[in-house]
Structure formats: structure tokens, C-alpha cells
Amino acid sequence: MRKFLLSLIFLCLTSVIWGQETQQEKLEKRKAEIQQEILDNEKMLQTVKKKEKSAVSVIILQSNKIKLKEKLIYTTEKQTKILSNDMYINQMKINKLNRELVILKEDYAKMIVKSYKSRSEQSRAMFLLSSENFLQAYKRAQYMKQYTSYRKMQGEEIKSKTNELLGFNEKLNVQKAAKKKLLAENTKEKLSLEKEKREQLKLVNAIKKDKKKITNEIKKKQQESRAIDRQIDRLIREAIAEANRKAATENAKANPNAPVPAYTSSKIVLTAESKILADNFRANRGKLPWPVEKGFVSLGFGDQPHPVYPSLVIHNSGVEITTEQGAYARAVFGGEVTSVIVLSPVNKAVVVQHGDCFTVYQNLSSVSVSKGDKVNIKQNLGKIRTNGEGKTILKFTISQNTTYNNPATWLYNM
């Protein structure tokens, strides 16, 4: 019973280790992604610094770099914790094997001594000949045979457990080296993080005297942003009304005597086909690809504090994603283009419908789709505009009917 319980415990521990190794692989993958994001961010930061036209842009980029470094430190610390747990379990296995080997070696030594004392053929023959009857002689012969076999098996088991012990010790040494490396990486990243924070603070203090100018710029941009939001909201309502008119026409043809329902421009009445698309879109919430191949969120959803003056609040109906010059916006899911909007001579937007949800891609210098086109996931919709400050920013929004949602809850790893 005791052996069964021990076997059960170590079977559970093996399952835990396997799960931890899988998690460790995921963390290593995520760490590599974060490190690549830091490199991309650094590249964009150097580009903006060369332009030397917006200190605020540099601060925003530095803020994102700081967040990425904090994520990297957290991921590395999580890796270290999992590795420590794994090392603890392996040490327990090593201790158990050492105890088992001590017992096995003691038993084996006693057997060798006993075999040595009765090593002569004469002693074995006398042991058999002194039997009282044939049955006892047969049983003694079987005992001698089993004894020899058991001794051989004990020797093999000692050899097997010794090799297993060597394997665990080797694995533990590798884990200790890996843990040491992770701790060194973390220390290095923490020092780098402190340096980034000092540089950012220095820059913030240098531009605080321009508060009035920055406040006026924010107010102007917010007015422009709200005007664009109203324009897009109107187009989404028109798309909803059009979809509902089509649904009403189809329903009237299928059921001529049915009463005509009152359709609004704020909520789509889904047809069987559009309901499938809407359900598929919602089923992928949190797993949708980013609307750019690479980049980072430079302005989040909702009311956001200004990076230099936290008392100044910036409202955003979606997220702003800073990316590389020459980058393209891409569809986050399959759907139909309901609008291509010219917001200004240098700013265009594309609206894509996914059942009762809409995704909007703003700040495009050129568009590669037209109204009515069916688009696939990750299909290029247009080139993102790079402004005079060297910033390439896509504004991306998601709405369910006319209600804006936080894209961070829809996109993968945002």
C-alpha cells in the first residue's frame, strides 16, 4: 500500500513537471515576442528622435518601452518561479532515489556475502542431498534458482536507478545554470528600466514649460477626433439602416402577410447568414490578430491621461497603434467593406462589417479596397499615413452596432 501511494504521488509530480515545462515554453515564446517588440520600439524611437519635432512623441515611445521592459521582467520572474518549483520536485526525486539506492545496495551486499559463504559446489550439492524427500529437494533447487535470479535483478535495478539518478542530477545542474542566467537577465533589465525612467523624467521636466501650447494642441486634436467619430458613427448608422431595409425586403418576400417590424438605425436585425458571421466574430474575442503586422499601442481606449500632464484627459474611441513607416492596415476578421471615407486629402478610413460588429481603420494615405468588397482575415486594406513628425499611427475602433468596445478585449495579447 505504501509503495502504491508513493508511486501515485510521483506520478502526480511528473504530471506537474510536464505542465510546468509546457508553461515554460509558452513563457519563453512570449519573452521572445516582448524582446522583439522592444527592438521594434527602439527602432521607432530612434526614428522619432532624429526628426526632433515632437518631444511628446519621444515620451510616448519611451513610456511604451518602459511598459514592455516591465512585462519582460515579470515574464522572466514567472519563468524563474516555475523553474524553482521544477528544481524542487527534481530534488525530491533525487532524494528518493538516493534512499532507495542505499537500501538496494545494503540488501545486495548481504546477498553477496551470503553467496560467498555458500560459494562451493559441494555446499550447494550438500544442501540438495540433505533434503528429506524429492519434493523438498525440488523446492530447494527452485529456491536456489530464484535466489540467483533475484540477485541478478537487484543488480540491474541498482544500475538502472544509478543511471536515473545521474540523469536527474544532470538535469538539476542544467536548471541551476538556467535559473542563474534568468536572474542575471532580470538584474540587467531592471537596471536598464531605471535608466529609461530617468531619461523620460528628464525629458518630461524639459518640456513642462510648454503646457499651454500642448493643451491647445490637445484641444484641437480632440475636436478633430470627435468630428471624425461623428462622421463614422453616421456611416455606421447608415450601414445598419441599409442592412435592416434589406432584411425587411427579404422578410416581406418570404412572408407577404407578416407585419412589418419597426427597424432602427442603432441595431442590426441579423439574418441567418449575418448571424453566423456575427457569432464567429464574437467567438474569436481576445484572439483576433492585430490590424498591423507589428507595432504598439501608443494611446489606449477611453479616457487617457496625457503622458506629460496627467491632469489633462484625452478621450479615444478606439486605440492608436504606432507602427513602422510604409506599414499597411489589415483586416482583423473576414467581412464586408461598408464604407471607404475620405476624412481629409491625406486621411482615409475603411469600415468593415462583421455581422452586427464594425471595425474601422483610420489614418490611411491610400486604400486598396472598395465599398461592397468581401475581405479576408489579415487582408491589406490600405497604407498607413506617416505624418510630418515621422509617426505612422493607425487608429483602430471596434463597435457592436453603435456602441464602441475596447479593442484590447478583442485583439490577441494587447
C-alpha positions, 0 to 999 in steps of 0.5 A: 500500500505504501509503495502504491501511494508513493508511486501515485504521488510521483506520478502526480509530480511528473504530471506537474513537471510536464505542465510546468515545462509546457508553461515554460515554453509558452513563457519563453515564446512570449519573452521572445515576442516582448524582446522583439517588440522592444527592438521594434520600439527602439527602432521607432524611437530612434526614428522619432528622435532624429526628426526632433519635432515632437518631444511628446512623441519621444515620451510616448515611445519611451513610456511604451518601452518602459511598459514592455521592459516591465512585462519582460521582467515579470515574464522572466520572474514567472519563468524563474518561479516555475523553474524553482518549483521544477528544481524542487520536485527534481530534488525530491526525486533525487532524494528518493532515489538516493534512499532507495539506492542505499537500501538496494545496495545494503540488501545486495551486499548481504546477498553477496556475502551470503553467496560467498559463504555458500560459494562451493559446489559441494555446499550447494550439492550438500544442501540438495542431498540433505533434503528429506524427500524429492519434493523438498529437494525440488523446492530447494533447487527452485529456491536456489534458482530464484535466489540467483535470479533475484540477485541478478535483478537487484543488480540491474535495478541498482544500475538502472536507478544509478543511471536515473539518478545521474540523469536527474542530477544532470538535469538539476545542474542544467536548471541551476545554470538556467535559473542563474542566467534568468536572474542575471537577465532580470538584474540587467533589465531592471537596471536598464528600466531605471535608466529609461525612467530617468531619461523620460523624467528628464525629458518630461521636466524639459518640456513642462514649460510648454503646457499651454501650447500642448493643451491647445494642441490637445484641444484641437486634436480632440475636436478633430477626433470627435468630428471624425467619430461623428462622421463614422458613427453616421456611416455606421448608422447608415450601414445598419439602416441599409442592412435592416431595409434589406432584411425587411425586403427579404422578410416581406418576400418570404412572408407577404402577410407578416407585419412589418417590424419597426427597424432602427438605425442603432441595431442590426436585425441579423439574418441567418447568414449575418448571424453566423458571421456575427457569432464567429466574430464574437467567438474569436474575442481576445484572439483576433490578430492585430490590424498591423503586422507589428507595432504598439499601442501608443494611446489606449481606449477611453479616457487617457491621461496625457503622458506629460500632464496627467491632469489633462484627459484625452478621450479615444474611441478606439486605440492608436497603434504606432507602427513602422513607416510604409506599414499597411492596415489589415483586416482583423476578421473576414467581412464586408467593406461598408464604407471607404471615407475620405476624412481629409486629402491625406486621411482615409478610413475603411469600415468593415462589417462583421455581422452586427460588429464594425471595425474601422481603420483610420489614418490611411494615405491610400486604400486598396479596397472598395465599398461592397468588397468581401475581405479576408482575415489579415487582408491589406486594406490600405497604407498607413499615413506617416505624418510630418513628425515621422509617426505612422499611427493607425487608429483602430475602433471596434463597435457592436452596432453603435456602441464602441468596445475596447479593442484590447478585449478583442485583439490577441495579447494587447 
